[in-house]
């Protein structure tokens, strides 16, 4: 796992897409990963492969984080969130459960 190796979010998303992380995942209101086309995945059906944090250039509240994930169905994609106090509690809880499973 290679975390925090990019200078910008755009650079990270471009490289991750080139490596097959093409799905635009979201964590839905039920705390499940939404893979589109009606597919949802629980934390136990999802692997966290890497994550990258980015600081806001002029404002610390502009910080963001991108997670690279793979589902048990082989779908690979990303979730992007604000980092820190501005981040989504729903996404944070989902990712924390993955970190516990994979000791990240």
Rosetta blueprint (number, residue, H / E / L):
1 X L
2 X L
3 X L
4 X L
5 X L
6 X L
7 X L
8 X L
9 X H
10 X H
11 X H
12 X H
13 X H
14 X H
15 X H
16 X H
17 X H
18 X H
19 X L
20 X L
21 X L
22 X L
23 X E
24 X E
25 X L
26 X E
27 X E
28 X L
29 X L
30 X L
31 X L
32 X L
33 X E
34 X E
35 X E
36 X E
37 X L
38 X L
39 X E
40 X E
41 X E
42 X L
43 X H
44 X H
45 X H
46 X E
47 X E
48 X E
49 X E
50 X E
51 X E
52 X E
53 X E
54 X E
55 X L
56 X L
57 X L
58 X L
59 X L
60 X H
61 X H
62 X H
63 X L
64 X E
65 X E
66 X E
67 X E
68 X E
69 X E
70 X E
71 X E
72 X L
73 X L
74 X L
75 X L
76 X E
77 X E
78 X E
79 X E
80 X E
81 X E
82 X E
83 X L
84 X H
85 X H
86 X H
87 X L
88 X L
89 X H
90 X H
91 X H
92 X H
93 X H
94 X H
95 X H
96 X H
97 X H
98 X H
99 X H
100 X H
101 X H
102 X H
103 X L
104 X L
